[in-house]
Amino acid sequence: MNKLIAIVGMSGSGKSVVTTYLKDKGYERIYFGGVIYEKMREEGIEITPDSQKEFREKLRREHGMGVVAKILLPKIKEAYKVENTVLDGLYSWDEYLILKKEFNDLKLICICTDKKIRYNRVMYRQDRPFNHEDIVKRDVSEIENSAKGGPIAFADYYILNNGDLENCYSRLEEILKEIEHEGEK
């Protein structure tokens, strides 16, 4: 039976690193943030950190906190029928509830990283770097306006990603084995 895993965590924790690892192992990757970018392009909105935040929050205010999961549900169902699937960037508790209702075996893996390390990673990353003030604002906004804390707190598994990638991947492999054995019961 195919696996469905959602990766959750705060910005800079290593979600993209983990989803890329799973993609390289043959998982189909579905990126939740891609919905926001696609909708912004459709409306001719320039993609900046501020415009993305504003648009993401507006979309959720107008269509509910689970809007991205609702939009992606057909794509997730199709991918899951064919192969193991990893969801990159599930945000809200509502998104989780929508998906859990459809997929009993959905597993949440939370990537946790000390705040100082996360902020340093975000400030120096190639794609979408933030300064310290902006990453703090983003964290607060994601907690207060996107209900991001629920899926993080309710995750099935946790990976502490403060060190090197080998430790992160090693823990991920332990989790994948556990999920595999759970499916055999």
N, C-alpha and C positions, 0 to 999 in steps of 0.2 A: 504494500500500500504506500502511496506517495505521502510525503511529509509536507506540512505547511507550518512555517516558522516565521514569526514576526520579530524583528529586531527593534528594540526600543532603547532609549537613553537620551541624555542631554547632548547638546551640540558639543562636538569635540571629544566625545567619549570613545569613538571608534566604530560607530555603526556601519559606516561605509566600508571600512577595512574588513569587518566581519562579513558583510553581505558580498563583497567582492570575493572573499575566500570561498564562500558557499557557491557563488556563481561559477567560480573556477572548478568546483567539485561537481558541477552539472545542474545546480539548482537554477530554475527560472527566477530572475530578479524582477520584482515589481516595485517601482520607486514612487512612494506616495507624494513626495514633493514635486514630481513631474507633472501631476495634475494641476498644481498651482501654476507652474510655469506655462503649461499649455493654455490654461484659461487666460492668463495674463497676456500671452501673445495674441490669442484670439481677439482680445479687447484692445490690442495696441498699446498696452501699458509697458513702459520700460521696466526691466527687472533690476531692481536695486534691493539692498537689504530692507530699506524702509518701505518701498512699494510692495515688496513681497509680504512683509509682516502685515501691512495695512490690508492688502488684498485677501490674504489668508484669513484674517480675522473677520473681514466683511463677508466673505463667502460663508463662513461658519455661522455668523450672526443671521444671515438671510436664509440659509438652508439647513441649519443645525450642525451640531458638533461632529456628526458622523458623515458629513457630506462626501468626504474623500473616499471613505470606504464604500459608500453607496455608488459613487461613480465607478470605482474600480472593481466592484463585485463581479460583474460578468467576466472581466479579464482574469481575475483571480480564480474563478470557478473553472474557466477554460484551461488555464495553466496547470492547475492542481489535478485535473483529470489526466493530464499527459505526463507530468513530471513533478519532482520535488520542487517546492516553490518557497522563496524567501521574500518577505515583505519588508522593504526598507523604509523606515520612517513612520510607522503607525504612531499617531500622536495621541488621540483622545480616548477617554474611557468609552464614549459612545461608539467610536470606530471599533474598538475591541468588542463591545457587546454585539454589534451588528455582525462582525465576522465570527464570533464564537457561536452565535445562533445558527449560522450556516455551516460551520466547520467545528464539530465536536473536538477534533484532535489538534486544533490550533495550539501551538506552543509559543509562549513569549520568552524571548531571551533578552535580558537587560544587560547592556554594557555600562559598567560603572567606572568612573575615573575621578580621582580627586579634582576638586574645582581648579586649583592652581595649575595642574597639569592640563586640564581641558582648555582653560583660558589661554595658556601658552600655545597649545596646538592650534587653536582657532586663530590666534593672532598671526601665526606664521605659516598657515596652510596656503597652498597655491590657489585653490578654488574658494572663493567667498571668504577672504580673511576679514576679521572684525578687530577693532581696537578694544581695549579693556572696557571702556564705558558701554560700547555697543553690545558686547557679549553679555554683560550684566543685564542690560535692558532686555536682550533677547531671552535670557533665562527666565527673568521675571514674567515677561509677556507670555512665554510658552506655558508657564505654570498657571498664571492667573487667567489667561484668555484662551488657552487651547486645551485645558484639562489634561496636560501631559503627565501629571504625577500618578494618576490611577494605574495605567498600564505598567509604569515603572515599578510601583509598589506591589502590584499583583503578579509580577513576572513569575514564570515557572522556574527559571534558571537565571543565574547571575554570573557575569564574567567581570572580574576586577582587572581593568586594563590600564594599570599604572606603569607597567614596565615594557619589556620588549615584546615583539609580536609573537615570538615562540611560545611564551607563557599564555598569551591570549588564545592562540590557535590550539594549544594543548588542552586548555580548559574547554574550548569549543568542541574538540574531538570527544572529550569525555561526555559532554552533554549530548552530542549526536549519538553516541553509543547507547546512552541511557534512553533516549527517545526511541531508538531502534528496538531495544529490548522491551520497552513498554508496549510497543506495537505488536510484539510476539505473544503477549499474555492473553 
